[in-house]
Amino acid sequence: MRCYDGEAALIIKRWFHRTDDDASGCTFVDPEKETRAPGSPPVAMVINSSTLRGVFGPEQFTKIVPPALDLGPSSRTHGAAVVDFAGEGEIRYRLHTDTDSVLRDRCVAAGPVLC
């Protein structure tokens, strides 16, 4: 990574990737969730300040947790292989539409260099 005059190296402690199945581009997933040990912090990423489009806090996202899987009454009485099963699939984070609109408007106003 290179930094030129007026730019800075930034350490990002947590970031999300956009999902490919959302045409609006407002749904994100944690890319390291599957590879990280439970309870361990995310690996930091270093980026150039010129590539950063926005910084968002948790209040600008809605956490989407998959529903719990109902295995039926017979599976609850036979065996105990699965004790705590909260849901199936990945947890997603949805950026609020108004926040996305402000960011896109700012990006379009800046021109094709930032978008």
N, C-alpha and C positions, 0 to 999 in steps of 0.2 A: 504494500500500500504506500502511496506517495501523498505527501501533503505539500502544497505550494503556498506562497505568501497569502495570508488571510484565511487559510484553512487550518484545521486542527484534527488531531487523532482523537476519536471518541471511543470510550469503552462502554459497550452496551451489555448490561448484565442479563437482560431478558428480552427476547424478541419473538415475533410470531411470523409465520409464513402464510400467505394467502392460499386458500383452497382453490383447486382447479374447477370445482363443480359449482361455483357461485359466480354468475355473470356480472353481478354488481361489484364484486371485488371487496366486499365488506366482511367476509367470513375468514377467520384465521385459525390456525392450529399451532400448538407448541411443537416445533420440529424435533426437539430432543426428548420429549416425554417418554417415548418407548425405549430409548437407549440409556436414559439416566437412572441411576440407582434410586430407589424410593427414599425420599427425605434429603437427597443431595441437591445442592444449588445448581442452577443452570451454568453452563460454561460461557464465559464472557466472550464477546466478539468485538474486534477493533475495526472501526470504519472511518472513512474520511468524512469530515463534517459537511462537505459539499453534496454528499449522497443522502443525507438525512432530510426527509420531507416533513416529518412531524413527530412530536413526542406526545404520547397519550397515557393517561393514568387509567387505573382500573374502572373508574366511574364512567368512562366513555365507551365501555364494552359491556355487552350482556353475555354472561357465561351460559352456554347451552350444554347441558349434561344429558346424555342419552338416558331414556327411561329404563327403569329396572326390568329385568327379564322375569316374567312370571312363568315358572316351571310347572305350575299346576300342583294340586294337593298331593298327588302320589309321590312326587319327587321330594316333598318336604319331610316325608316320614321314612324314606329309604336311603340310608347312607348319609354321609356328611362330607363328601368330597369337596363341595363348594359351600363354604360357610358364609362368606360375605361377598355377594355379587351385586355391585351397585348399578351395573348397566353394561351395555355392549357398545363398542365403538369408541371413537376418540372424542374428547371434550373439545368443543369449538368455542370461539369467542367472536361475537358479532359487533362490529364497530357501529355506533349509532349513526344514523343517516345524516343528521345535521352536522356532525363532526366531519364526516366524510365529504359533505358538500363544501364546507369551508376550506378544507385541505385541497380539494380539486380546483376550486375557484382560485386559490392562491397559486397553485401550480400552473394553471392555464395562464394567469396574469404574468407569471415570471417568464413564460415562453418555453420553447422546446428543450432548452438546455437542462432544466430541472425535471421535466416530465419524462 
